[in-house]
Amino acid sequence: MAEHGAHITTASVADDQPSIFEVVAQDSLMTAVRPALQHVVKVLAESNPSHYGFFWRWFDEIFTLLDLLLQQHYLSKTSASFSENFYGLKRIVMGDTHKFQRLASAGLPKKQLWKSIVFLVLLPYLKVKLEKLVSSLREEDEYSIHPPSSHWKRFYRAFLAAYPFVNMAWEGWFLIQQLQYILGKAQHHSPLLRLAGVRLGRLTVQDIQALEHKPAEASIVQHPARSVNEKIKSALKKAVGGVALSLSTGLSVGVFFLQFLDWWYSSENQETIKSLTALPTPPPPVHLDYNSDSPLLPKMKTVCPLCRKTRVNDTVLATSGYVFCYRCVFNYVRSHQACPITGYPTEVQHLIKLYSPEN
C-alpha cells in the first residue's frame, strides 16, 4: 500500500509532477484572495459610500480586469499563473518531452496562453455572475415577483430546478479528475488544464536561473530607434506590465494577510468569535422625528417611503432599519444596490421579511 500511495506526496523525478497537496494549495490561493479583497472593498464602501461605492458595485468587473492583467503577465513571463508560480510550478505544453521542454522564462505559446486566460479569468467571472443570477431568481420565486401564469416564471423555475444538478455534475467532474490524479491515472488534477492543452510541473534549476537572469538582461538590452507607433505600443506594454508587476508584488506580500482575512471572516470562525466576545444587546435606536420636512420619509409609519402607499409585505432593510413594501424595495435595491433613504451599499440578501401576529 505504501508503494502504491508514495506518489501522493512525492512526484517522480522523471516528469517533475507536483503532488496533489501542491496543486490543491495553489488552487485555493486565488480562491481565498477574492473574498478577502471583497470584504476590504465592502468595509470601505460602507464607511464612505460616495467615494468607494463604485468599487463595491463593480467589484466583479474590476477584480476580473486586474486578474486578467496579473495572469497574462505571469503566463507570458513565467509560463504559470500567479498562484502556480507562487508554489514553484509551471505550465508545460502537452506533447513536449522532458528533453525539449521550453524554459519557463520563455512564456507559454499564444494558443495555450489565451486558453489558460479564458479558464483562469473569464470562466470564474461567468460562474460568479451565474451564482448571483440564481440567487436573485430564487428570491423572486420565493416572493412571487412575476405573475403566476407568465412564461418567464415557468422558464426560470425549470432553470432553478436544473441548476443544482448541473453544478453537482460540474463539481463531480473535478473530483473524479483529482482522484485519477491521486491514483496516478491522469497527468492533470483539473479538466481545465487538459482543455487548455497544458499540464503542471515543477520549476527546474534551469528555469529558476533563467527567471532570475531575465530581468537583468532586459534592462541591459538597448533597442535601436523606432517609429512613433512602436514607441507608443512599447509604452503601453510597459505600463500594463508595470501594473501587473505592482499587483503581483502586492499580492505576494499580502497573500498571507488576505488568507488570514478570509479565515477571520469565515462563517465557521465568526460563530467562535461571537461566542467569545458576546456583548449585551444594545438598546433600540431612537426613532426619527416623522414631522421632519424630509421628502423621503412619510409622516405615517404604515406608509412605504417608495410608493407612498400603505405597505404590503412589510420588509426591513438590514443595513438601515427602514421598512418598505417588499416589491418596492426589492426592485430598488436590485437596480441601485443602495438604501433608498440613507444611500448605504445594500444587496438583496439584506432584505428581511416581517411577519405580524395576524399572519
C-alpha positions as CSV (number, residue, x, y, z in Angstrom):
1,M,0.0,0.0,0.0
2,A,2.8,2.4,0.9
3,E,4.4,1.8,-2.5
4,H,1.1,2.5,-4.4
5,G,0.5,5.7,-2.4
6,A,4.0,7.1,-2.5
7,H,3.3,9.3,-5.5
8,I,0.7,11.2,-3.5
9,T,3.4,13.1,-1.5
10,T,6.4,12.6,-3.8
11,A,6.4,13.1,-7.5
12,S,8.7,11.2,-9.7
13,V,12.0,12.8,-10.7
14,A,11.5,12.0,-14.4
15,D,8.4,14.1,-15.0
16,D,8.5,16.5,-12.0
17,Q,4.8,16.0,-11.5
18,P,3.7,18.0,-8.4
19,S,1.9,16.3,-5.5
20,I,-1.8,16.7,-5.0
21,F,-1.2,18.9,-2.0
22,E,0.8,21.4,-4.0
23,V,-1.8,21.7,-6.8
24,V,-4.7,21.9,-4.4
25,A,-2.8,24.6,-2.4
26,Q,-2.2,26.7,-5.4
27,D,-5.9,26.4,-6.5
28,S,-7.1,27.6,-3.1
29,L,-4.7,30.6,-3.1
30,M,-6.6,32.7,-5.6
31,T,-9.9,31.3,-4.3
32,A,-9.1,32.9,-0.9
33,V,-7.9,36.2,-2.4
34,R,-11.2,37.1,-4.0
35,P,-13.5,37.0,-0.8
36,A,-10.8,38.7,1.3
37,L,-10.5,41.6,-1.2
38,Q,-14.3,41.7,-1.5
39,H,-14.6,42.2,2.3
40,V,-12.0,45.0,2.3
41,V,-13.9,46.8,-0.5
42,K,-17.2,46.3,1.3
43,V,-15.8,47.9,4.5
44,L,-14.5,50.9,2.5
45,A,-17.9,51.2,0.7
46,E,-19.8,51.2,3.9
47,S,-17.5,53.7,5.6
48,N,-17.7,56.1,2.6
49,P,-20.4,55.2,0.0
50,S,-19.8,58.3,-2.1
51,H,-16.2,57.6,-2.7
52,Y,-15.9,53.8,-2.6
53,G,-19.5,52.7,-3.5
54,F,-18.4,52.5,-7.2
55,F,-15.8,49.8,-6.4
56,W,-18.4,47.7,-4.5
57,R,-21.0,47.9,-7.3
58,W,-18.4,47.0,-9.9
59,F,-16.2,44.7,-7.8
60,D,-16.6,41.7,-10.1
61,E,-15.6,43.6,-13.2
62,I,-12.7,45.4,-11.6
63,F,-11.3,42.2,-10.0
64,T,-11.6,40.4,-13.3
65,L,-9.7,43.2,-15.2
66,L,-6.9,43.2,-12.6
67,D,-6.8,39.4,-12.6
68,L,-6.5,39.5,-16.4
69,L,-3.5,41.8,-16.2
70,L,-1.9,39.7,-13.5
71,Q,-2.4,36.3,-15.1
72,Q,-1.4,37.5,-18.5
73,H,1.8,38.9,-17.1
74,Y,2.7,35.7,-15.3
75,L,1.7,33.4,-18.1
76,S,3.8,35.3,-20.6
77,K,6.8,35.8,-18.3
78,T,6.9,32.6,-16.2
79,S,4.7,30.1,-18.0
80,A,2.5,29.9,-14.9
81,S,-0.4,31.6,-13.2
82,F,0.3,33.8,-10.2
83,S,-0.6,31.0,-7.7
84,E,1.3,28.4,-9.7
85,N,4.4,30.5,-9.8
86,F,4.0,31.2,-6.0
87,Y,4.3,27.5,-5.3
88,G,7.2,26.9,-7.8
89,L,5.2,25.4,-10.6
90,K,4.9,26.0,-14.3
91,R,2.7,25.0,-17.2
92,I,4.1,22.6,-19.7
93,V,2.6,22.2,-23.2
94,M,1.2,18.8,-23.8
95,G,3.4,16.8,-26.1
96,D,6.7,18.4,-25.1
97,T,9.1,15.8,-23.9
98,H,11.4,16.3,-20.9
99,K,14.4,16.8,-23.2
100,F,12.7,19.5,-25.4
101,Q,10.7,21.4,-22.8
102,R,10.6,25.2,-23.1
103,L,12.2,27.2,-20.3
104,A,9.6,28.9,-18.0
105,S,11.0,32.3,-18.8
106,A,10.0,31.9,-22.5
107,G,6.3,32.0,-21.6
108,L,3.5,30.0,-23.0
109,P,2.8,29.8,-26.7
110,K,-0.1,32.2,-27.7
111,K,-2.6,29.4,-28.2
112,Q,-2.1,27.9,-24.8
113,L,-1.7,31.3,-23.2
114,W,-5.1,32.6,-24.3
115,K,-6.8,29.3,-23.5
116,S,-5.3,29.5,-20.0
117,I,-6.5,33.1,-19.6
118,V,-10.1,32.1,-20.6
119,F,-10.1,29.3,-17.9
120,L,-8.3,31.3,-15.2
121,V,-10.1,34.6,-15.6
122,L,-13.2,34.5,-17.8
123,L,-14.7,31.2,-16.5
124,P,-14.6,32.2,-12.8
125,Y,-16.2,35.6,-13.6
126,L,-19.1,33.9,-15.5
127,K,-19.5,31.4,-12.7
128,V,-19.8,34.2,-10.1
129,K,-22.4,36.0,-12.3
130,L,-24.4,32.8,-12.8
131,E,-24.5,32.2,-9.0
132,K,-25.7,35.7,-8.4
133,L,-28.4,35.3,-11.1
134,V,-29.6,32.1,-9.5
135,S,-29.7,33.7,-6.1
136,S,-31.8,36.6,-7.5
137,L,-34.2,34.3,-9.3
138,R,-34.7,32.3,-6.1
139,E,-35.6,35.5,-4.3
140,E,-38.1,36.4,-7.0
141,D,-39.6,32.9,-7.0
142,E,-39.9,32.9,-3.2
143,Y,-41.9,36.1,-3.1
144,S,-43.7,35.7,-6.4
145,I,-42.5,38.9,-8.1
146,H,-43.6,37.7,-11.5
147,P,-47.3,36.8,-12.3
148,P,-48.0,33.1,-11.8
149,S,-49.0,32.5,-15.4
150,S,-46.0,34.1,-17.1
151,H,-43.9,32.0,-19.5
152,W,-40.8,33.6,-17.9
153,K,-41.7,32.2,-14.5
154,R,-42.0,28.7,-15.9
155,F,-38.7,29.0,-17.6
156,Y,-36.7,30.2,-14.6
157,R,-38.4,27.7,-12.3
158,A,-37.1,24.9,-14.7
159,F,-33.7,26.6,-14.7
160,L,-33.6,26.7,-10.9
161,A,-34.6,23.1,-10.7
162,A,-31.9,22.0,-13.1
163,Y,-29.1,24.2,-11.8
164,P,-28.2,22.2,-8.6
165,F,-27.8,19.0,-10.8
166,V,-25.7,20.8,-13.3
167,N,-23.5,22.3,-10.6
168,M,-23.2,18.9,-8.9
169,A,-22.1,17.3,-12.2
170,W,-19.5,20.1,-12.7
171,E,-18.0,19.6,-9.2
172,G,-18.1,15.8,-9.7
173,W,-16.1,16.1,-12.9
174,F,-13.4,17.9,-11.0
175,L,-13.5,15.4,-8.1
176,I,-13.1,12.4,-10.4
177,Q,-10.2,14.1,-12.2
178,Q,-8.5,14.8,-8.8
179,L,-9.0,11.1,-7.8
180,Q,-7.4,9.9,-11.0
181,Y,-4.5,12.3,-10.4
182,I,-4.0,10.9,-6.9
183,L,-4.0,7.4,-8.2
184,G,-1.5,8.2,-10.9
185,K,-4.0,7.6,-13.7
186,A,-4.0,11.2,-15.1
187,Q,-1.5,14.0,-15.7
188,H,-4.0,16.7,-14.8
189,H,-5.6,17.4,-11.5
190,S,-8.2,19.7,-13.2
191,P,-10.0,19.1,-16.5
192,L,-9.5,22.7,-17.4
193,L,-5.7,22.1,-17.8
194,R,-6.5,19.3,-20.2
195,L,-8.7,21.7,-22.2
196,A,-6.0,24.3,-22.2
197,G,-3.5,21.8,-23.6
198,V,-1.1,22.0,-20.7
199,R,0.0,20.2,-17.5
200,L,1.7,21.3,-14.3
201,G,5.3,20.6,-13.5
202,R,7.9,21.8,-11.0
203,L,10.3,24.6,-11.9
204,T,13.8,23.1,-12.7
205,V,17.1,24.6,-11.8
206,Q,17.5,26.0,-15.3
207,D,14.0,27.6,-15.1
208,I,14.9,29.3,-11.9
209,Q,18.2,30.6,-13.2
210,A,16.6,31.9,-16.4
211,L,13.8,33.7,-14.5
212,E,16.5,35.3,-12.2
213,H,18.6,36.5,-15.2
214,K,15.8,37.6,-17.4
215,P,15.1,41.0,-15.6
216,A,18.8,41.8,-15.6
217,E,19.1,41.0,-19.3
218,A,16.1,43.1,-20.2
219,S,17.5,46.2,-18.5
220,I,20.8,45.9,-20.4
221,V,19.4,45.4,-23.9
222,Q,19.1,48.7,-25.8
223,H,16.7,48.9,-28.7
224,P,17.5,51.0,-31.9
225,A,15.4,54.0,-32.9
226,R,11.8,53.1,-33.6
227,S,8.8,54.7,-35.1
228,V,6.2,56.7,-33.1
229,N,3.7,53.9,-33.3
230,E,6.2,51.4,-32.0
231,K,7.2,53.7,-29.1
232,I,3.5,54.2,-28.2
233,K,2.9,50.4,-28.2
234,S,6.1,49.9,-26.2
235,A,5.0,52.5,-23.6
236,L,1.5,50.9,-23.3
237,K,3.1,47.5,-22.9
238,K,5.4,48.8,-20.2
239,A,2.5,50.5,-18.4
240,V,0.4,47.3,-18.4
241,G,3.5,45.3,-17.4
242,G,4.1,47.8,-14.6
243,V,0.5,47.5,-13.3
244,A,0.8,43.7,-13.4
245,L,4.1,43.8,-11.6
246,S,2.7,46.0,-8.9
247,L,-0.2,43.7,-8.5
248,S,2.0,40.6,-8.3
249,T,4.3,42.3,-5.8
250,G,1.4,43.5,-3.6
251,L,-0.2,40.1,-3.7
252,S,3.0,38.3,-3.0
253,V,3.4,40.4,0.1
254,G,-0.2,40.5,1.2
255,V,-1.3,37.0,0.3
256,F,-1.0,35.6,3.8
257,F,-2.8,38.7,5.2
258,L,-5.6,38.1,2.7
259,Q,-5.8,34.4,3.6
260,F,-6.0,35.5,7.3
261,L,-8.9,37.9,6.5
262,D,-10.7,35.1,4.6
263,W,-10.3,32.8,7.6
264,W,-11.2,35.5,10.1
265,Y,-14.5,36.4,8.4
266,S,-15.4,32.8,7.5
267,S,-18.8,31.8,8.9
268,E,-17.3,29.0,11.0
269,N,-14.8,31.3,12.7
270,Q,-17.5,34.0,13.2
271,E,-19.5,31.7,15.4
272,T,-16.5,31.1,17.6
273,I,-15.7,34.8,17.8
274,K,-19.3,35.7,18.7
275,S,-19.3,33.1,21.5
276,L,-16.0,34.5,22.9
277,T,-16.8,38.2,22.5
278,A,-20.5,38.3,23.2
279,L,-21.8,41.7,24.3
280,P,-25.1,42.6,25.8
281,T,-27.9,43.5,23.4
282,P,-27.8,47.3,22.7
283,P,-30.9,49.4,23.3
284,P,-33.2,50.1,20.3
285,P,-32.3,53.1,18.2
286,V,-34.1,56.4,18.8
287,H,-36.9,56.8,16.2
288,L,-36.6,59.6,13.7
289,D,-38.9,62.6,14.0
290,Y,-41.7,61.9,11.5
291,N,-42.7,65.5,11.5
292,S,-39.5,66.5,9.7
293,D,-39.7,68.0,6.3
294,S,-37.6,65.2,4.7
295,P,-39.3,64.4,1.3
296,L,-38.1,60.8,1.6
297,L,-39.9,59.9,4.9
298,P,-43.7,59.7,5.0
299,K,-45.4,61.1,8.1
300,M,-47.4,57.9,8.7
301,K,-45.4,55.0,10.0
302,T,-47.5,52.5,7.9
303,V,-46.7,54.1,4.6
304,C,-43.9,52.8,2.3
305,P,-41.3,55.6,1.6
306,L,-41.0,54.5,-2.0
307,C,-44.6,54.1,-3.3
308,R,-46.2,56.3,-0.7
309,K,-49.0,53.8,-0.1
310,T,-49.9,51.5,2.8
311,R,-47.2,48.9,3.0
312,V,-47.8,45.4,1.6
313,N,-45.5,42.5,2.6
314,D,-43.5,44.6,5.1
315,T,-39.8,44.2,4.6
316,V,-37.0,45.8,6.6
317,L,-33.6,46.7,5.1
318,A,-31.0,45.3,7.5
319,T,-28.4,47.9,6.6
320,S,-30.5,50.9,7.6
321,G,-33.5,49.6,9.5
322,Y,-36.2,51.2,7.3
323,V,-39.3,49.3,6.3
324,F,-40.8,49.2,2.8
325,C,-43.1,47.1,0.6
326,Y,-41.2,44.0,-0.5
327,R,-41.8,44.6,-4.2
328,C,-40.8,48.3,-4.0
329,V,-37.5,47.8,-2.0
330,F,-36.6,44.6,-3.9
331,N,-36.7,46.4,-7.3
332,Y,-35.0,49.4,-6.0
333,V,-32.1,47.5,-4.3
334,R,-31.6,45.3,-7.3
335,S,-31.3,48.3,-9.6
336,H,-29.3,50.7,-7.3
337,Q,-27.5,48.4,-4.7
338,A,-28.2,51.1,-2.1
339,C,-30.8,52.0,0.6
340,P,-33.4,54.5,-0.8
341,I,-33.2,56.6,2.4
342,T,-29.6,56.5,3.6
343,G,-27.7,55.5,0.4
344,Y,-25.8,52.8,2.3
345,P,-24.5,50.0,0.0
346,T,-27.0,47.2,0.1
347,E,-27.8,43.8,-1.5
348,V,-30.9,41.8,-2.0
349,Q,-29.7,39.5,0.8
350,H,-30.2,42.3,3.3
351,L,-33.9,42.3,2.9
352,I,-35.7,40.7,5.9
353,K,-39.4,39.9,5.6
354,L,-41.5,40.9,8.6
355,Y,-44.5,38.8,9.8
356,S,-47.2,40.3,12.1
357,P,-49.0,38.1,14.6
358,E,-52.1,38.1,12.4
359,N,-50.1,36.4,9.6
